[in-house]
Amino acid sequence: MVAISSIGVLPEDCVSAILSLTTPSDAGKLALVSSMFRSAAESDVVWGRFLPENYEEIVAASEISGEAPLSSKREAFFRLCSPILVEEGKKSFELEKLSGKIIYMLSARELGITWSSDPLCWSWKSHPQSKFPEVVELRTVSWLEIKGEIRTKMLSPNTKYGAYLLFNISERAYGLDLMPTQLSLQLLPNNQPNNCNDNNSEAYVWLHRKHKHHEKNQSLESLLYGNRRERASKLLQNHLENKEFRVLSEREDGWLEIELGEFFTTQKDEQVHMSFMETKGFQLKSGLLIQGIQIRPKH
């Protein structure tokens, strides 16, 4: 408390400058110390430091550009702690409330999905639990390939990030868990060809369903595919012996997610290439619902 009392004798603008070197969470806690601290903690000096330099451009190009002007940088910060759609609704932007770190999400429309323009293979539709105007549902393909890209200059520097595919599996799904799906993330210097293997991570996941019709669908797949799953497991046993396998996570918003990989941002501008692929089995599959890829800080 001696240190707090000593700081308390400083002019308010000096206290604001000091608080701006902390985090949004710390500034909120210190605002409770005294009325002077509260006034300093609510100043534009503090919250301007927590906002991205280009936040005004982001707001101007977003879905909230027509709303009433934000009265302070503190108000702007907390408004951006809720996702806003940017780039014609193809991406969402938000700030992590405790740290102020940037979070981006690429919608399904922003991803490279093989054959997604063919209505026989994929179906575009609205979804009540999606933050985007559209999601895409897999109808029937034998070659599943989903890719996304983002530049690190759009994110917070000196931060460890994870990239997560947000999806769901419908009750009518089939063929998704006959072969493991490959997950990969590659970090490359900007303008470098993406066939370089530096800074590349790779893992796999089994897309197992967890809904009430699972047993019925398993029986149907047994009739359609026989013992193909068992043969595939034997063929892949040596190839995948030392590979990392990840587990699906269920989110509070009703979606599933799987981590595609992680990376660390620096002051450099680099390209992050992410992919979710199953191109080895050549069996038909259906029922995968894709919302997008979220890139968020890891703690």
DRENBA-733280 format. One record per atom (N, C-alpha, C): x, y, z. Coordinates in steps of 0.05 Angstrom, whole numbers, padded with zeros to 5 digits, always signed. Each point is the difference from the previous one (the first is absolute). Layout:
REM residues N
XYZ
...
This chain:
REM residues 299
+00016-00024+00000
-00016+00024+00000
+00017+00025+00000
+00026-00002+00009
+00018+00023+00000
+00004+00010-00028
+00004-00020-00019
+00005+00007-00028
-00025+00014-00011
-00024-00011+00006
-00025+00012-00010
-00003+00029+00010
+00007+00003+00026
-00003+00027+00012
+00020+00019-00013
+00024-00009-00006
+00020+00016-00013
-00009+00009-00027
-00011-00019-00016
-00010+00007-00026
-00023+00019+00002
-00015-00001+00022
-00024+00017+00003
+00007+00029+00002
+00025+00007+00006
+00007+00029+00002
+00008+00011-00027
+00002-00017-00020
+00007+00009-00027
-00023+00013-00014
+00005+00018-00019
-00022+00011-00016
-00015-00022-00015
-00026+00006-00005
-00017-00021-00012
+00010-00009-00027
+00011+00018-00016
+00010-00008-00027
+00024-00019+00003
+00016+00003+00021
+00022-00018+00005
-00010-00028+00007
-00021+00000+00017
-00012-00026+00008
-00012-00014-00024
-00013+00016-00018
-00011-00012-00024
+00022-00012-00018
+00022+00014-00002
+00023-00010-00016
+00010-00027+00011
+00001-00001+00027
+00009-00025+00013
-00020-00023-00004
-00025+00006+00003
-00021-00020-00004
-00001-00010-00028
+00007+00017-00019
+00000-00008-00028
+00021-00022-00007
+00019-00004+00019
+00020-00020-00004
-00008-00027+00012
-00024-00001+00011
-00010-00025+00012
-00018-00014-00020
-00021-00013+00009
-00019-00014-00017
-00028+00011+00006
-00019-00005-00018
-00028+00008+00006
-00010-00011+00027
+00007-00025+00006
-00008-00012+00025
+00012+00015+00024
+00026+00006-00002
+00013+00015+00022
-00012+00028+00004
-00005+00013-00023
-00011+00027+00001
-00027+00000+00014
-00016-00020-00006
-00027-00003+00013
+00003-00004+00030
+00019-00016+00009
+00004-00005+00028
+00010+00025+00015
+00019+00014-00013
+00012+00023+00013
-00020+00024+00001
-00020-00001-00017
-00021+00021+00000
-00016-00001+00026
+00001-00022+00015
-00014-00002+00025
+00015+00011+00024
+00025+00008-00004
+00016+00009+00022
-00009+00027+00011
-00006+00019-00018
-00009+00026+00009
-00014+00015-00023
-00012+00022+00006
-00014+00015-00021
+00020+00011-00020
+00024+00008+00009
+00021+00010-00018
+00010-00022-00018
+00003-00024+00011
+00008-00023-00017
-00021-00007-00020
-00025+00002+00009
-00022-00006-00019
-00001+00020-00023
+00004+00025+00006
+00000+00020-00021
+00024-00004-00019
+00023-00007+00011
+00024-00005-00016
-00004-00025-00017
-00012-00021+00012
-00004-00025-00014
-00020+00001-00022
-00017+00020+00000
-00021+00003-00021
+00009+00019-00023
+00024+00010+00002
+00008+00020-00020
+00007-00012-00027
-00001+00016-00020
+00007-00009-00027
+00030-00008-00002
+00017+00012+00017
+00028-00008+00000
+00003-00029+00005
-00015-00010+00020
+00002-00029+00007
-00012-00017-00021
-00025+00005-00008
-00014-00018-00018
+00009+00003-00029
+00012+00023-00006
+00012+00002-00027
+00024-00018-00003
+00013-00006+00022
+00023-00019-00001
-00010-00028-00004
-00023-00007+00010
-00011-00027-00002
-00013-00006-00027
-00007+00022-00015
-00013-00004-00026
+00021-00003-00022
-00006-00015-00021
+00018+00000-00024
+00003+00027-00012
+00023+00006-00012
+00004+00027-00012
-00021+00006-00021
-00009-00021-00015
-00018+00004-00022
-00029-00006+00007
-00007+00002+00026
-00027-00008+00008
-00021+00017-00013
+00005+00025-00005
-00020+00017-00013
-00006-00009-00028
+00021-00009-00014
-00004-00010-00027
-00016-00026+00000
+00006-00017+00020
-00015-00025+00003
-00030+00006+00005
-00005+00018+00018
-00028+00007+00006
-00014+00012-00024
+00014+00018-00014
-00012+00013-00024
-00007-00019-00022
+00015-00022-00001
-00005-00020-00022
-00016-00024+00010
-00013+00003+00024
-00014-00023+00012
-00030+00004-00001
-00014-00019+00010
-00030+00001+00001
-00010+00021+00019
+00017+00010+00019
-00009+00019+00020
+00007+00029-00008
+00009+00004-00025
+00008+00026-00009
-00023+00021+00001
-00024-00010-00002
-00023+00018+00000
-00012+00005+00027
+00011-00012+00021
-00010+00004+00027
+00008+00027+00011
-00011+00008+00022
+00008+00025+00013
+00030+00000+00006
+00013+00023-00004
+00029+00002+00005
+00007-00009+00028
+00023-00013+00003
+00009-00009+00026
+00011+00024+00015
-00009+00005+00025
+00006+00025+00014
+00028+00001+00012
+00013-00023+00004
+00027+00000+00012
+00014-00025-00010
+00026-00001+00005
+00016-00023-00008
-00006-00024+00018
-00008+00006+00024
-00008-00022+00018
-00026-00013-00011
-00019+00016-00008
-00024-00010-00012
+00006-00016-00025
+00018+00011-00017
+00008-00014-00024
+00012-00027+00006
+00017-00002+00021
+00013-00025+00007
-00022-00021+00007
-00018+00007+00018
-00020-00020+00008
-00020-00007-00022
-00004+00019-00018
-00018-00007-00023
+00014-00021-00017
+00027+00003-00003
+00014-00019-00017
+00007-00027+00014
-00008-00002+00026
+00003-00026+00013
-00022-00019-00008
-00020+00010-00015
-00020-00017-00013
+00006-00001-00029
-00002-00024-00013
+00008-00002-00028
-00016+00019-00018
+00014+00012-00019
-00013+00016-00021
+00008-00012-00027
-00018+00001-00019
+00006-00010-00027
+00015+00021-00015
+00021-00008-00014
+00016+00018-00017
+00004-00013-00028
+00010+00016-00018
+00005-00009-00027
-00024-00014-00013
-00022+00015+00000
-00025-00009-00013
-00011-00025+00013
+00004-00003+00026
-00010-00022+00015
+00015-00026-00003
+00023+00001-00012
+00016-00025-00004
+00019-00006+00023
+00004+00020+00017
+00017-00004+00024
-00013+00013+00024
+00008-00009+00023
-00009+00014+00025
+00025+00009+00015
-00003+00022+00014
+00022+00012+00016
-00010+00004+00028
+00018-00005+00020
-00007+00006+00027
+00026+00002+00017
-00003+00012+00023
+00022+00002+00019
-00005-00018+00024
+00021-00013+00010
-00002-00016+00024
-00003+00019+00024
-00020-00003+00016
-00007+00020+00020
+00022+00003+00021
+00013-00021+00009
+00019+00001+00022
+00027+00011-00010
+00008-00006-00024
+00027+00007-00010
+00000+00021-00022
-00022+00004-00014
-00001+00018-00022
+00012-00011-00026
+00007-00026+00000
+00011-00013-00023
-00021-00003-00022
+00009+00000-00025
-00018-00001-00023
-00008-00029-00006
-00026-00004-00006
-00011-00025-00009
-00013+00004-00027
+00007-00017-00019
-00013+00000-00026
-00013-00027-00005
-00022+00001-00016
-00012-00025-00009
-00005+00003-00030
+00008-00020-00015
-00005-00001-00029
-00025-00017-00004
-00020+00012-00014
-00024-00015-00006
+00005-00021-00020
-00020-00018-00004
+00002-00021-00020
+00004+00012-00028
-00012+00024-00005
+00003+00013-00026
+00028+00010-00004
+00015+00004+00021
+00028+00010-00002
+00020-00023-00003
-00009-00025+00003
+00017-00023-00001
+00001-00011-00029
+00022-00014-00005
+00002-00015-00026
-00010-00028+00004
-00024-00006-00009
-00013-00026+00004
-00004-00013-00028
+00014-00022-00005
-00001-00013-00026
-00029-00007-00007
-00009+00008-00024
-00026-00005-00011
-00023+00013+00015
+00006+00021+00016
-00021+00013+00016
-00020+00015-00018
+00007+00006-00025
-00019+00014-00018
-00019-00020-00014
+00005-00026+00003
-00017-00020-00012
-00022-00008+00019
-00025+00006-00007
-00023-00006+00019
-00004-00030+00004
+00011-00017-00017
-00001-00028+00005
+00019-00009+00022
+00020+00016+00005
+00021-00007+00020
-00004+00014+00026
-00006+00026-00001
-00003+00016+00024
-00026+00018-00002
-00012+00005+00022
-00024+00016+00001
+00004+00024+00019
-00004+00025-00011
+00003+00024+00016
-00027+00007+00012
+00000+00008+00026
-00025+00005+00014
+00005+00018+00024
-00021+00012+00010
+00002+00016+00025
-00002-00020+00024
+00009+00009+00023
+00000-00017+00024
-00005+00018+00024
-00019-00006+00017
-00007+00017+00023
+00023+00003+00020
+00019-00019+00001
+00021+00001+00020
+00027+00010-00012
-00001+00010-00024
+00024+00010-00013
+00000+00031+00001
+00024+00011+00004
+00003+00029+00000
+00001+00011-00029
+00002-00018-00019
+00002+00008-00028
-00026-00004-00015
-00004+00014-00022
-00025-00003-00016
-00004-00028-00011
+00023-00014-00005
-00002-00026-00012
+00020-00020+00013
-00008-00025+00000
+00018-00022+00005
-00002-00019-00024
+00016-00020+00000
-00001-00019-00023
-00001-00028+00010
-00017-00017-00012
-00003-00028+00009
+00008-00018-00022
+00016-00020+00008
+00010-00020-00019
-00023-00019-00008
-00006-00001-00026
-00020-00019-00010
+00012-00027-00007
+00018+00000-00020
+00014-00024-00007
+00026+00006-00015
+00022-00008+00012
+00026+00001-00014
+00016-00024+00008
+00020-00006-00015
+00020-00020+00008
+00027+00013+00007
+00002+00026-00008
+00025+00015+00005
-00007+00024+00017
+00008-00001+00026
-00006+00021+00019
+00025+00018+00004
-00002+00025-00008
+00023+00018+00002
-00010+00028+00007
+00008+00010+00024
-00007+00026+00010
+00025+00015+00008
+00004+00024-00011
+00024+00015+00005
-00007+00029+00007
+00017+00012+00017
-00003+00028+00007
+00027+00013+00003
+00000+00027-00003
+00025+00015+00003
-00006+00026+00015
+00020+00010+00015
-00001+00026+00012
+00028+00010+00004
+00003+00027-00001
+00026+00012+00004
+00003+00008+00029
+00024-00005+00011
+00005+00005+00028
-00002+00030+00007
+00003+00018-00020
-00001+00029+00006
-00029+00008+00008
-00019-00017-00005
-00028+00005+00008
-00005-00007+00029
+00020-00014+00013
-00004-00010+00027
+00018+00016+00019
-00002-00006+00026
+00017+00013+00020
+00028-00012-00001
+00020+00018+00001
+00028-00010-00001
+00008-00014+00026
+00021-00016-00002
+00012-00013+00024
-00020-00016+00015
-00016-00015-00014
-00022-00015+00012
-00001-00028-00011
-00006-00019+00017
-00004-00028-00008
-00029-00003-00008
-00005-00009-00025
-00027-00004-00011
-00005-00029-00006
-00026-00007+00001
-00009-00026-00010
-00021+00005-00022
-00002-00018-00019
-00020+00002-00022
-00019-00024+00004
-00026+00005+00000
-00020-00020+00006
-00021-00001-00022
-00006-00023-00010
-00022-00004-00019
-00025-00003+00017
-00021+00016-00006
-00026-00002+00013
-00020-00013-00019
-00012-00023+00009
-00016-00016-00017
-00021-00015+00016
-00016-00015-00014
-00019-00018+00013
-00004-00024-00018
-00011-00021+00011
-00005-00025-00016
-00029-00006+00002
-00013-00002-00023
-00029-00003+00000
-00008-00029+00007
-00025-00004+00007
-00010-00027+00006
+00000-00018-00024
+00000+00011-00024
+00000-00016-00025
+00028-00005-00010
+00020+00007+00015
+00028-00002-00010
+00008-00030-00004
+00017-00004-00020
+00012-00026-00004
+00027+00003-00013
+00017-00021+00004
+00026-00001-00013
+00022+00018+00012
-00007+00016+00020
+00020+00019+00011
+00021-00013+00017
-00007-00022+00014
+00019-00012+00019
+00012-00026-00010
-00001-00004-00027
+00013-00024-00011
+00030+00004-00002
+00009+00024-00003
+00028+00007-00002
+00006+00024+00018
+00024+00002+00011
+00006+00024+00017
+00004+00024-00018
-00007+00023+00010
+00003+00025-00015
+00026+00014+00009
+00015+00010-00020
+00025+00013+00005
-00003+00029+00006
+00013+00010+00021
+00000+00028+00009
+00028+00011-00004
+00002+00023-00011
+00027+00012-00003
-00001+00030+00001
+00023+00011+00009
+00003+00029+00001
+00029+00006-00008
+00004+00020-00016
+00026+00007-00010
+00003+00030+00001
+00023+00009+00011
+00006+00028+00003
+00023+00007-00019
-00005+00018-00018
+00019+00007-00021
+00005+00030-00002
+00024+00009-00006
+00004+00028-00006
-00018+00009-00023
-00010+00025+00001
-00018+00010-00020
+00012-00003-00028
-00017-00007-00019
+00008-00003-00028
+00018-00024-00005
+00003-00018+00019
+00016-00025-00004
-00019-00022-00009
+00008-00017-00020
-00017-00022-00009
-00008-00017+00024
-00025-00010-00001
-00010-00016+00023
+00007-00029-00001
+00019-00008-00017
+00009-00027+00000
+00025-00005+00017
+00009+00021+00014
+00022-00002+00018
-00009-00015+00025
+00017-00017+00011
-00008-00016+00023
+00009+00011+00027
+00013+00024+00000
+00008+00012+00025
-00024+00008+00017
+00003-00002+00026
-00021+00009+00019
-00027-00013-00006
+00001-00026-00007
-00025-00014-00007
-00007-00019+00022
-00025+00000+00008
-00010-00019+00020
-00022-00017-00013
-00001-00026+00009
-00019-00018-00012
-00011-00019+00022
-00025-00005-00002
-00013-00019+00019
-00025-00012-00014
-00014-00017+00014
-00023-00014-00011
-00023+00000+00020
-00024-00005-00010
-00023-00002+00017
-00020-00020-00012
-00013-00016+00017
-00022-00017-00009
-00026+00016+00005
-00017+00002-00020
-00025+00015+00002
-00022-00018+00010
-00001-00005+00026
-00020-00017+00012
-00025+00017+00007
-00023-00009-00006
-00025+00013+00007
-00008-00006+00029
-00015+00018+00012
-00011-00005+00026
-00029+00010+00002
-00017-00013-00015
-00029+00008+00002
-00017-00025+00002
-00025+00003+00004
-00018-00022+00007
-00003-00020-00023
+00005+00008-00025
-00003-00018-00023
+00026-00013-00008
+00021+00003+00018
+00026-00010-00007
+00000-00030-00006
-00013-00016+00018
+00000-00029-00003
-00014-00008-00026
-00022+00013-00007
-00015-00006-00024
+00018+00005-00025
+00014+00023+00001
+00017+00007-00023
+00024-00019-00002
+00010-00009+00023
+00022-00019-00001
-00008-00026-00013
-00025-00009+00006
-00010-00024-00013
-00003+00004-00030
-00009+00023-00008
-00003+00006-00029
+00027+00001-00013
+00020+00011+00013
+00027+00001-00012
+00012-00028-00002
-00007-00017+00019
+00011-00028-00001
-00011-00014-00025
-00025+00005-00007
-00012-00012-00024
+00013+00012-00025
+00005+00026+00000
+00011+00013-00023
+00030-00006-00005
+00015+00000+00022
+00029-00001-00002
+00012-00026+00009
-00016-00018+00012
+00011-00025+00009
+00023+00004+00020
+00022-00014-00005
+00023+00003+00019
+00021+00019-00010
-00008+00020-00016
+00019+00019-00012
+00015+00015+00022
-00015+00007+00022
+00013+00015+00022
+00023-00016+00012
-00005-00026+00003
+00021-00017+00012
+00024-00003-00019
-00006-00003-00026
+00023-00002-00019
+00015+00026-00001
-00014+00023+00001
+00013+00026-00001
+00018+00004+00024
-00009-00009+00024
+00016+00002+00024
+00026-00015-00002
-00002-00024-00012
+00024-00017-00003
+00020+00013-00020
-00011+00011-00022
+00017+00012-00020
+00014+00025+00011
-00014+00015+00018
+00011+00025+00010
+00017-00004+00025
+00000-00024+00011
+00012-00004+00026
+00029+00008+00001
+00016-00008-00021
+00028+00006-00001
+00004+00030-00006
-00015+00010-00018
+00003+00028-00009
-00006+00020+00023
-00020-00007+00017
-00009+00019+00021
+00010-00008+00028
+00019-00019+00001
+00009-00011+00025
+00009+00022+00020
+00016+00019-00010
+00012+00020+00017
-00013+00028-00003
-00024+00001-00012
-00013+00025-00005
-00017+00008+00024
-00004+00026+00002
-00017+00011+00022
-00030-00002-00009
-00016-00009+00019
-00029+00000-00005
-00013+00019+00020
-00019+00016-00010
-00013+00020+00017
-00029-00008+00004
-00013+00011+00021
-00027-00007+00007
-00018+00024-00005
-00025-00005-00010
-00019+00021-00004
-00009+00012+00027
-00005+00026+00000
-00010+00013+00024
-00029+00011-00006
-00017-00002+00020
-00027+00011-00003
-00001+00028+00013
-00009+00019-00015
-00001+00028+00009
-00027+00006+00013
+00000+00022+00016
-00024+00008+00013
-00022+00009-00020
+00009+00010-00023
-00019+00010-00020
-00012-00022-00017
+00006-00025+00006
-00012-00022-00015
+00016-00011-00023
+00023+00013-00006
+00017-00009-00022
+00022-00018+00011
+00012-00016-00017
+00024-00015+00006
+00024+00015-00011
+00023-00005+00012
+00025+00012-00011
+00023-00019+00003
+00019+00004-00018
+00025-00016+00000
+00023+00019-00006
+00021-00002+00015
+00023+00018-00004
+00016-00010-00025
+00004+00018-00019
+00015-00006-00024
+00030+00003+00005
+00007+00017+00019
+00028+00004+00006
+00004+00026+00016
+00025+00006+00007
+00006+00024+00015
+00024+00014-00012
+00003+00026+00007
+00023+00015-00010
+00004+00024+00017
+00023+00013-00002
+00007+00023+00016
+00005+00024-00019
-00014+00022+00006
+00004+00024-00016
+00023+00017+00010
+00015+00012-00019
+00021+00018+00007
-00006+00027-00013
+00020+00017-00004
-00005+00025-00013
+00001-00004-00031
+00007-00024-00009
+00000-00005-00029
-00028-00005-00011
-00003+00005-00025
-00025-00006-00014
+00003-00027-00013
-00014-00021+00010
+00003-00027-00011
-00028-00010-00008
+00000-00021-00016
-00024-00013-00009
-00005-00025+00016
-00025-00004+00010
-00007-00024+00014
-00019-00016-00019
+00009-00025-00007
-00016-00017-00017
-00011-00023+00017
-00026-00003+00000
-00014-00021+00016
-00015-00019-00018
-00001-00025+00007
-00016-00019-00016
-00012-00022+00016
-00022-00011-00011
-00015-00022+00011
-00007-00018-00023
+00013-00024-00002
-00002-00016-00025
-00003-00030+00006
-00017-00012-00017
+00000-00030-00002
-00003-00006-00029
+00023-00007-00012
+00001-00005-00029
+00012-00027-00007
+00003-00017+00020
+00013-00026-00004
-00020-00023-00005
-00023+00002+00014
-00019-00023+00000
-00016-00003-00025
-00007+00022-00013
-00016-00001-00025
-00028-00012+00004
-00010+00000+00025
-00028-00009+00005
-00018+00024+00003
-00025-00003-00007
-00019+00022+00002
-00005+00006+00029
-00004+00026+00005
-00005+00009+00027
-00019+00024-00002
-00015+00004+00022
-00021+00021+00000
-00005+00009+00029
-00013+00024+00003
-00010+00008+00026
+00018+00018+00016
+00021+00011-00011
+00018+00018+00015
-00010+00029-00005
-00005+00014+00022
-00010+00028-00002
+00023+00018+00009
+00008+00018-00017
+00024+00017+00005
-00009+00029+00005
+00008+00011+00024
-00005+00029+00005
+00025+00017-00008
+00024-00010+00007
+00024+00015-00007
+00024-00008+00017
+00021+00016-00001
+00024-00004+00015
+00005+00024+00018
+00002-00005+00026
+00005+00021+00020
+00030+00000+00007
+00012+00024+00000
+00028+00003+00008
+00000+00017+00025
+00007-00012+00023
-00002+00013+00026
+00025-00005+00017
+00006+00017+00019
+00023-00004+00018
-00002-00026+00016
+00022-00012+00005
+00001-00024+00018
+00012+00008+00026
-00011-00011+00022
+00009+00007+00027
+00008-00026+00014
